[in-house]
Amino acid sequence: MARLLDALRLQIGLTGTKEGCGEGECGACSVLLNGELVNSCLTPLAHADGTDIVTIEGVASDEQLHVVQQAFIQCGGAQCGICTPGMVLAAMSLLARTPQPTEADIRAGLAGNLCRCTGYMRIFESVLEACRHLPPKL
Amino acid sequence: MSSIDDALSGREVVWGTDNLFKSYTVARGDVEAAFAGAPIVVEGEYETGSQEQLYIEPNGMLAIADLQNGVTVWGSMQCPYYVHRALAGLFNLPAEKIRVVQMETGGGFGGKEEYPSIIAGHAALLAWKSGRPVKIVYSRAEDMVATTKRHPSRTKHRTAVTRDGRLLAMDVDFVIDGGAYCTLSPVVLSRGTIHAAGPYRCDHVRIRGRAVATNVPPHGAFRGFGAPQSIFALERHMDRVAAAVGLGPDEFRRRNFVHAGDTLAVGQVIREPVSMNTLLDRALALAGYHDKRRRFVEENGTRAIKKGIGFSTFMHGAGFTGSGEDHLASVVAVEATREGVVRVLAASTEIGQGTNTIFSQIAAEALGIDPDDVEVVQPDTSEVPNSGPTVVHHALVDAGVLPSVHSRAEFRAACRRYVDSYGTLRATSRYQPPPGVRWDDQTYQGDAYGTYAWAAYVAEVSVDTTTYEIRVDDFVAVQEVGKVINPTLAMGQIEGGVAQGVGWALYEDVVWREGRMANAQMTNYIMPTSMDLPEIRVHFEEVPYPYGPAGAKGIGELPMDGPAPAIFNAVEHATGISATRLPLTPERLMELMCASPAV
């Protein structure tokens, strides 16, 4: 069965979406499907038919990084970078639902995305930093 | 043979005559005589399990190979020149016919130090045979079953101490399981052995270090390189020795810390200023240790969730062990273009720790130019010199040696003039050891490292006596790592290391079944998520190190050393259970608590 992840990486060449485990544990393959954060390694391609998919390649507009991306750079939210595409999309998904998240909200919102480098502290800070620069209503 | 005990029993011999890959002995003073007259002797045995690096990007390699053009590989790796050497040997080709290019690498932690040579070899051989490019990307399960992990260890301590809590003698037996083949085990063993007596002053020390062969997959490099294993044992043991002499864990350590001018077990005299007391004071104050130490005991009573607080104090040698730096004789080059852009050429790889940023920063500062004018060249053995492997945060310690020039504008003008007149502007620099550093590989005595980083870590835990889950509620990490070049990156290194230390202590359990990893999945090999970690509070005491680039020492490995013993010491404070084997999963804690009459 074709996976959405393979269609993105191999057919379309959008390699920003990463494969870390292939079983929905690490979240490196996270994409937004009709606005919902999903693991593209667990999403059958057929289920994606007719949906609106946002990968990391669709996050920055023209020459301008998204505020979440900018915050990750500024606060040290990315180290090796392999979890970063999924983590940024997870953060955007969280902020769309909860524009002013508490630390507990952030922890829960990113719980499906594993990072082995940072110990998450700088990622939490990145999300808080992004809040300060987001328009009040998304 | 799947355990250290199996290997040492000698019932079966799978390597040499005695199953030993390597052994070292560090000896200082007269240990037996000191034990003979000692009023108090404390013994202990400690074990640590294997640990998977679990970089989120599995290993992968792409190869092309033919007789005419030689072999080229692109892939995920820490040490391009390790792969280069392996391929040159495998194909029996001259060095210039082998090209290794490091691509963006999604984490390593030591796990992409040795094994990429094997994958590169497989991919290149298949490419040679088929005449086609070959790409090999491991699935997570393949990566976990096949690649090297942290060495399991067993450490026995026997410690003689005076009634007022001064160390008289330390006898340490440190053994690591190297697995079926000899990887970097001798080097891992070396660091573990040298760190086994910690930042303490003791005139009579014997440390015996052994790396044994078993039938499990080979173990290899992982952040900390043997030091986390021996420091776990030591810092658990120091709490027990303190209890045996009736002193608090902090007061006992204060009576034994090394100071400038003191001599370590390997005979190294500490020449630089060091104040373990200052680090410990600051860490304990930030954590509210003394108040909590008292209060938790009063409050725990019959509560189901019991609180505890504990700490560890330790050091970590910067750079490679002993003569390693001299043998590597690492080279880094800088090149300036006609436009005044400086290119740094080093084989030290960016694997997420910020090498590219730090190299740019160091070069920019030395040359008086903007970091944006510095380009760190992608490690490609056809272009960059061999500046040694990216391990031990060697990248930071050794490669930052650059010439100094003037202002940005003058610099640009100078570059243009030079390139127009003479062509390529390029300078290379070879690693020079700090003056007076001597090491003897035969006696294992001397200056084991150019310098050390020093630290005190405090962990606060909650132990649920119904579910046996342990939560780390607060973590304070205070360290002296020389000058901090980039605070954001430095804090990120410490936090990430602490997170891996928490995982190693509590969650990460490699289950072996007949010599194979039985839980080679992220589903049941558990690493910390965003829900599992406390706030990690990081503080630096800055004492610039005169022989490090911009005053810095190494930083990346240090934070792996302290968390596990601090957490175990906190669990003992909370429950009275003196656990000696990690990881302390709920199942293991349940066994210990059910077997203990005290709880």
Boltz contact constraints between the chains, C-beta under 6 A:
constraints:
  - contact:
      token1: [A, 20]
      token2: [B, 56]
      max_distance: 6.0
  - contact:
      token1: [A, 21]
      token2: [B, 140]
      max_distance: 6.0
  - contact:
      token1: [A, 21]
      token2: [B, 522]
      max_distance: 6.0
  - contact:
      token1: [A, 25]
      token2: [B, 522]
      max_distance: 6.0
  - contact:
      token1: [A, 25]
      token2: [B, 523]
      max_distance: 6.0
  - contact:
      token1: [A, 26]
      token2: [B, 56]
      max_distance: 6.0
  - contact:
      token1: [A, 26]
      token2: [B, 522]
      max_distance: 6.0
  - contact:
      token1: [A, 28]
      token2: [B, 56]
      max_distance: 6.0
  - contact:
      token1: [A, 76]
      token2: [B, 488]
      max_distance: 6.0
  - contact:
      token1: [A, 76]
      token2: [B, 492]
      max_distance: 6.0
  - contact:
      token1: [A, 79]
      token2: [B, 352]
      max_distance: 6.0
  - contact:
      token1: [A, 80]
      token2: [B, 106]
      max_distance: 6.0
  - contact:
      token1: [A, 80]
      token2: [B, 107]
      max_distance: 6.0
  - contact:
      token1: [A, 80]
      token2: [B, 351]
      max_distance: 6.0
  - contact:
      token1: [A, 80]
      token2: [B, 352]
      max_distance: 6.0
  - contact:
      token1: [A, 82]
      token2: [B, 56]
      max_distance: 6.0
  - contact:
      token1: [A, 82]
      token2: [B, 57]
      max_distance: 6.0
  - contact:
      token1: [A, 82]
      token2: [B, 106]
      max_distance: 6.0
  - contact:
      token1: [A, 83]
      token2: [B, 56]
      max_distance: 6.0
  - contact:
      token1: [A, 107]
      token2: [B, 530]
      max_distance: 6.0
  - contact:
      token1: [A, 107]
      token2: [B, 531]
      max_distance: 6.0
  - contact:
      token1: [A, 110]
      token2: [B, 530]
      max_distance: 6.0
  - contact:
      token1: [A, 111]
      token2: [B, 529]
      max_distance: 6.0
  - contact:
      token1: [A, 111]
      token2: [B, 530]
      max_distance: 6.0
  - contact:
      token1: [A, 111]
      token2: [B, 531]
      max_distance: 6.0
  - contact:
      token1: [A, 116]
      token2: [B, 54]
      max_distance: 6.0
  - contact:
      token1: [A, 116]
      token2: [B, 55]
      max_distance: 6.0
  - contact:
      token1: [A, 116]
      token2: [B, 56]
      max_distance: 6.0
  - contact:
      token1: [A, 116]
      token2: [B, 107]
      max_distance: 6.0
  - contact:
      token1: [A, 117]
      token2: [B, 107]
      max_distance: 6.0
  - contact:
      token1: [A, 117]
      token2: [B, 352]
      max_distance: 6.0
  - contact:
      token1: [A, 117]
      token2: [B, 496]
      max_distance: 6.0
  - contact:
      token1: [A, 118]
      token2: [B, 492]
      max_distance: 6.0
  - contact:
      token1: [A, 118]
      token2: [B, 496]
      max_distance: 6.0
  - contact:
      token1: [A, 119]
      token2: [B, 495]
      max_distance: 6.0
  - contact:
      token1: [A, 119]
      token2: [B, 496]
      max_distance: 6.0
  - contact:
      token1: [A, 119]
      token2: [B, 498]
      max_distance: 6.0
  - contact:
      token1: [A, 119]
      token2: [B, 499]
      max_distance: 6.0
  - contact:
      token1: [A, 119]
      token2: [B, 536]
      max_distance: 6.0
  - contact:
      token1: [A, 120]
      token2: [B, 530]
      max_distance: 6.0
  - contact:
      token1: [A, 121]
      token2: [B, 495]
      max_distance: 6.0
  - contact:
      token1: [A, 121]
      token2: [B, 536]
      max_distance: 6.0
  - contact:
      token1: [A, 122]
      token2: [B, 492]
      max_distance: 6.0
